[in-house]
């Protein structure tokens, strides 16, 4: 599964949009009474921030771009105080308006507010995700309470909520467009679901809980990052038996970057440990590397997250109890496509038995290889363990399909994959990507970051810019994610979209191509799908640029399917040394092995999603996270050879914020949509590049963002609701056969 964006907190109009639409995790709300807080912040002396790069309106080409070359961490706290002061003052002006509440003077006015805070969020997000340092993390922990207090003052502003509710309940809204009606509903529901309608004591307690949760979410994420940064395995060449040259070269470059030239560094991040676990022959080293990675946040030290998790669960449960919900998951899923925890659980348990059955077969195949090797080497046999899974899965793949993952990797060059994504974007969306010249006056925050101009090839209109930060480095969070520095809106003008993708590929040796695994190539396409979602937007209001969590992964997951289309294979999957296209025989092997290891991939993901949902429906009093994890997995029949993709103490998706809390199932919900939509493309006359279906894809599923209910949007594209059987067929699990296409 892909690592989702983790914007740190909800801010102004654009960030409030993301918050309302559940697209980004929030840092929570706070405890200060709204009237006192507003008076104090409004009356506080404002720093001279007009020239502050973190707050100033963006200047330069393309309608203004972030001044990444002027970021100064020393100004962050002061700029944050000023940005919050400005936004609260803007909202208080709206709340105090003596004119009757209307769509224009309340809803549109709110959508226009908070621009300085939106700009600040961009820089904060870079420090939090791309350029984190111990100094920043100290500031981050101090600011967690400030952001929480800010959000409480927004959501608990009674006069503001009354105006929103008046617009929502009034006659005027019935004459607005469907998108505007949805906008009002999203805003009204968000305020109500965050305690705006509670009485005084409950409202105060709600805010106290949010303040504490903000602190805990920040601490959780920083603890995991500390365990990732604090452990590096420095190895000698004699310990690298089995590793292909590309992996060795990347490890050597990493060691050199850490002033350990002549050694090889395996960092405690997924991008580094996955290839090591796949190829390293030394079983003891595999176990050592595996245990370090899967023990992040669970080492009974200063960075241990178990107590943090227990408190988060108690507070979340208490908070939704104030609103009248039975548990956190019931509250969280109410406005998702699944609607209830029971429906989400039903979907997962439909797939779980088939996944476990497949894992057992995979383990039998691997065990046979391991036993044969042990007999040949005259050493003791052992049961395949989690640190063996990738290693022996690769051997089984080679034996069953004559498919060598390292051979495939030589056809997956990072630069060529990027060109392939641009081709797909051109064919489906009509976008052309052109790299900016060095003198383009578009600053970047790191030398690795490159920027492209995006144009509509039909009209020649500039759509926006696309930033790419591709490589791993200390201080950058693991995984891959997409974000937007500026989204599409038309309420005042039509600013150009500034979209960004972030990855953690390992740099190659000088002069060598960066080679990636098949899974990483799919992830690259996946995250680019999020960027295209932003670039294709045609919504009028910032809030509608958000999305429903169990729907927003669908579009990006669907884009992964274009990686293995003929046009991509023939033009872009070329050998890094010879330039020859991928041989037809190798393509055939990949196709035959398409569902290989699906048991492992599905089970490790589902285990995480099931633990997430069960944690958020259980009674949190006295809950021990480690014990709960062990006992729940045992009850589910989790095979010993497989571990959760994200163990509870390092599960940042659900504990470093709330964006995916009780919602990690959403990837599978989106997978159902993906598999069902993919079948439509397979059956289309032009296949994956069918122009009619591509137009329907963009106009119904990408451009509207959250301006249309997801279920309605999908029905407009497909003509019906999605079918779960499509997912089972897609993964090679037993399922009803697809209906024959009509002639």
Steps between C-alpha positions, in 0.01 A plus 500: 500500500608854443598736768247785514574868537542621856442871501550598863200713584187667363549864413330763287247470219695244300602304807149525646390345170728204554389472861132507410547245224705264715796507263764585757548410864440782740695592806181544695323780681556685821369614831492879503152655504439657163423851623803525728730350240381732225529808716848409612635410158331793330643744752848349509766707328561366151857442389624679192418210273433672168840393374499163674545236233271265691200737485553738210295461185699290256670692223683405183382308194198270474282724713751489783695206640614406852821672606671175596837673471404737784376247756635586845408267785569778750194688372256206513351551847451873459354457153263232629369729773441776246336275242261359759420849625412614150276205426312518828447872445362430150261239635389728784415767243279247321340388827429860608342604169163660577360412159285186484711191433533420131705272279712798391563674834555181697603197292691677222652738751631204699639343183694821432644522850825369638727555199804584714444187704475294181838631393653427839370142482704440185827586672405318820421190295843509337675520837278225642532252213797590279751689715436398860768572760518467879462880518182491294356213703541701820312788339240258362420369846459855633277597208273196536309668782482830312349336193255310717387817673461667164276228361286498813448872467387446142265206555363620833420853382130483576401806298689369198338158529156657533554688175617184324197310630267782392634475144477121511139505621386806305309538175783662305707183479227319308567730205876446497680247282537139617871561564422804716237306692758230566751764609260635763417150622869408534573810706192471720557130563866555580423760767223286650717186501777693676284608794369839390152416631611376844409687818759694698657232726504237227641749252780588742584133562493431126756776449719368782502158339595646164791689651637187660447295184694757300796453733474120487471481120813711465689294756403175330631611161821640643564179694478292183723742310755487782514120476543523124777757517674348803568155354731437204658163424856555376623183328816370339501363146539145629156533661325590174481158336198481273449873457494610135746772388231771492409442866866487602571824316210677670615374843856614428378845397293524819801408714719754322237768559525414869882529500551124507662452158598142430204361692139433405205660680156341538274765651197428717251594229284285275675610180828366639393191693266348238772432240734380774242250627436388143859418405726469807618141552606549862190392694630640828548842344156484342351440842702783654391749234139378511474526880638853503245615245196326648592608855480872426304663781507177700836490680396596855712814484447875468350452153260219592146563375289247693390738774443771240268268306305400810435862592406595143241222488349599836474865402353432158236277656413759764483776240251326270304393807435868565336511157283195570688235301562148628861489383754690297458290185125568493573874503784481249321294235172687512603730214709245306383277216488201736267691740535248786778289659290192430505560123875560501557185705274299269709596198827410669374169634371410154860513375690387812434122477614487138814699585591270790442189289734644237763584763500140622567380146774761455665392826487133395675588175765702683549239769574239233775723358643574845501130594670406175771761556550384859539139390742592226713703741464239775367748753201491733161570350292793626146628459468795263479816715395856413861600423517212253179573309632740237821302455331167431209656313755630251648150466156348445424767239818406319425128520130522406510768238869531414450862605798674660396821676849645454479435126169689492653786697746577218202603287358730768706818481364786707542761225333279240211427735449871546488545123249216481277674755514817293395304190204348685400844631513632146287222355235501774497859624648694210784629720853577379788520750803718424799525736569850623837648406750581773423872472123461533493682838300222664676427831531147642571391858769243413736446209334165423165665425413561134203688356294461180251732333167333422298615198172396344609380157167583339483866601862574588382628839740461791333281762766517769833368620607154615777465760685171553715420806609144415781392733537383859707701747527551876210706630260390227215280612481156343257389235358690205236772500344777298402847606387829350650836582206669329174352378253598230230755577304765308341709775733794432713382211633174361843457658735244356517172687827420675513122549784292644612139527745371758680165503788327676694338218863424567748692290714301259876521469619796288429439133263211568124494447275487805333158486186423698297192585170417334315591818677836517419565135131439574526733799655770279202477262261489798625821656506669160130417485447720805686783326285460189192512722612845615605621154172385339277671756229733370333584832411855595555488877806393702305263727391297198864421418491255790368149486342207682777280640376162376451651152804721442738205471292354216614735226867459585472123536336484160788691341736218601337286228661705224851392607461166323325620185663430164579865432694531824676165461608560141620858541619540857582166662844483341823347631725738691814380320390405149191716451317196362129476578380235742498167312163347420600188688562701818170684454325163475667381820384811685147448372498137611627602843256792534328350804812349653536574872152655515437309821787678674420843355132474591549345844764746623278791396172353628658414834581868549157613384318250723707592807427867428124447483489267800709736713248774429196288584643341817460630856826696547506485880803302610585406143858378449587568132755219468274243665202615294702466181622149586163368616305650211738361238486158666120508494510593132731209423792718388778273364824507701706579190320830433503820703276805474619745239481768770525366853300697756795688666610640162160538332532867417202497265268465799697634799717785366173669405138407438479493121502120475390412855230230478537552126799301382247259349451777242776369279306176451175687451678697230645174364147377431434812295839463331449139397148572377610807300797310356262240358322782318827606334591142412167466318515842328575504124818700558599321818673712761539785252141502377426871446132484590558315825801719581282808465239345729776417749630857515164678494325276753774371731788750496377850416208526749713411805252518791237709322303181430411218738750216427230236449321723249827582325586133459154414369531783246826343377407131510123507465460291817647439844834315529510124559715338770542195277716710269757535780508126566545428129772762479704337777455150370281395794191284453214718381193496278593517133461828320207529264592455136529830314213584271574467130 
